[in-house]
């Protein structure tokens, strides 16, 4: 029961972070601030320091998640959140960081067998796809 509660809490926190960022126009967040908020939420979801976790190479990030026992249900949300952070980084003009986030997201999705191809595109498109996918799983 405690494990199930933990999973639900992690999924809820990631969905809330995505929702806040997708609605950033109302909160006056910049794309970079939105990306940073999402990256922080990812760190909380995997229970590893977000900056250290997201500094890993794409293939390493997926392996760390598997070794630490990240629940597969959480992994899709993490992959989608990292992909959305990449879209915001691109919008902010941080091309190298955006490319890294997108590769990390793809590596996580591939390791767990998730299809996140609907997340390719602008931050607005990726945010809408993430919000839709997360609401389907809620």
Phi, psi and omega per residue, in radians:
X1 nan -0.726 3.128
X2 -1.124 -0.668 3.109
X3 -1.093 -0.767 3.131
X4 -1.094 -0.735 3.104
X5 -1.083 -0.695 3.127
X6 -1.100 -0.792 -3.138
X7 -1.063 -0.822 -3.135
X8 -1.073 -0.722 3.128
X9 -1.110 -0.769 3.138
X10 -1.093 -0.780 3.141
X11 -1.118 -0.716 3.135
X12 -1.135 -0.722 3.139
X13 -1.145 -0.736 3.112
X14 -1.148 -0.755 3.129
X15 -1.097 -0.676 3.117
X16 -1.147 -0.713 3.122
X17 -1.115 -0.745 3.114
X18 -1.097 -0.790 -3.129
X19 -1.047 -0.778 3.130
X20 -1.066 -0.698 -3.110
X21 -1.289 -0.655 3.122
X22 -1.128 -0.598 3.129
X23 -1.633 0.410 -3.022
X24 -1.043 -0.437 3.109
X25 -1.009 -0.611 3.122
X26 -1.316 -0.497 -3.099
X27 -1.671 -0.083 3.111
X28 1.141 0.522 3.060
X29 -1.365 2.541 3.009
X30 -1.421 2.859 3.075
X31 -1.010 -0.674 3.135
X32 -1.146 -0.712 3.091
X33 -1.123 -0.676 3.103
X34 -1.116 -0.766 3.120
X35 -1.063 -0.781 -3.141
X36 -1.105 -0.687 3.114
X37 -1.125 -0.717 3.115
X38 -1.167 -0.716 3.136
X39 -1.112 -0.655 3.078
X40 -1.140 -0.725 3.122
X41 -1.106 -0.637 3.094
X42 -1.105 -0.784 3.102
X43 -1.008 -0.722 3.104
X44 -1.147 -0.654 -3.089
X45 -1.207 -0.585 -3.115
X46 -1.713 0.029 3.089
X47 0.988 0.649 3.067
X48 -2.340 2.552 3.090
X49 -0.858 2.120 -3.052
X50 -1.016 -0.748 -3.123
X51 -1.130 -0.745 3.132
X52 -1.176 -0.753 -3.125
X53 -1.080 -0.816 -3.083
X54 -1.409 -0.025 3.027
X55 -1.508 -0.167 -3.112
X56 -1.290 2.668 3.035
X57 -1.118 2.664 -3.102
X58 -0.899 -0.807 -3.114
X59 -1.188 -0.529 3.127
X60 -1.285 -0.641 -3.089
X61 -1.086 -0.721 3.120
X62 -1.189 -0.702 3.126
X63 -1.123 -0.724 3.115
X64 -1.067 -0.744 3.121
X65 -1.073 -0.723 -3.129
X66 -1.213 -0.732 -3.131
X67 -1.140 -0.657 -3.126
X68 -1.426 -0.048 3.055
X69 1.386 0.526 3.090
X70 -1.046 2.232 -3.114
X71 -1.061 2.381 3.128
X72 -0.976 -0.546 3.123
X73 -1.183 -0.595 3.107
X74 -1.319 -0.566 -3.053
X75 -1.063 -0.648 3.115
X76 -1.156 -0.737 3.104
X77 -1.085 -0.724 3.124
X78 -1.096 -0.820 3.141
X79 -1.033 -0.796 -3.137
X80 -1.149 -0.664 -3.136
X81 -1.196 -0.725 3.106
X82 -1.145 -0.700 3.106
X83 -1.103 -0.720 3.106
X84 -1.143 -0.694 3.071
X85 -1.041 -0.673 3.084
X86 -1.102 -0.693 3.118
X87 -1.133 -0.694 3.100
X88 -1.199 -0.659 3.096
X89 -1.092 -0.688 3.096
X90 -1.103 -0.754 3.129
X91 -1.096 -0.541 3.136
X92 -1.420 -0.086 3.133
X93 1.585 0.179 -3.139
X94 -1.681 1.265 -2.992
X95 -1.056 -0.771 -3.109
X96 -1.143 -0.778 3.126
X97 -1.156 -0.664 3.093
X98 -1.066 -0.784 3.138
X99 -1.108 -0.715 3.102
X100 -1.082 -0.821 -3.127
X101 -1.060 -0.731 -3.130
X102 -1.149 -0.695 3.100
X103 -1.175 -0.664 3.077
X104 -1.079 -0.785 -3.139
X105 -1.084 -0.774 3.128
X106 -1.103 -0.666 3.131
X107 -1.145 -0.727 3.102
X108 -1.107 -0.836 -3.133
X109 -1.046 -0.765 -3.137
X110 -1.129 -0.713 -3.119
X111 -1.106 -0.550 -3.092
X112 -1.842 0.000 3.097
X113 1.338 0.526 3.127
X114 -1.695 2.556 3.047
X115 -1.793 1.928 3.117
X116 -2.033 0.430 -3.117
X117 -1.079 -0.374 3.102
X118 -1.254 -0.104 -3.110
X119 -1.592 -0.085 3.126
X120 -1.226 2.445 3.092
X121 2.226 -2.825 -3.088
X122 -1.217 2.935 3.095
X123 -1.051 -0.670 3.139
X124 -1.120 -0.793 3.133
X125 -1.157 -0.765 -3.138
X126 -1.152 -0.679 3.122
X127 -1.122 -0.732 3.109
X128 -1.124 -0.720 3.129
X129 -1.159 -0.720 3.126
X130 -1.123 -0.812 3.133
X131 -1.062 -0.722 3.129
X132 -1.144 -0.796 -3.127
X133 -1.117 -0.710 -3.111
X134 -1.234 -0.572 3.109
X135 -1.262 -0.511 3.087
X136 -1.187 -0.528 -3.103
X137 -1.619 -0.142 -3.082
X138 -1.259 nan nan
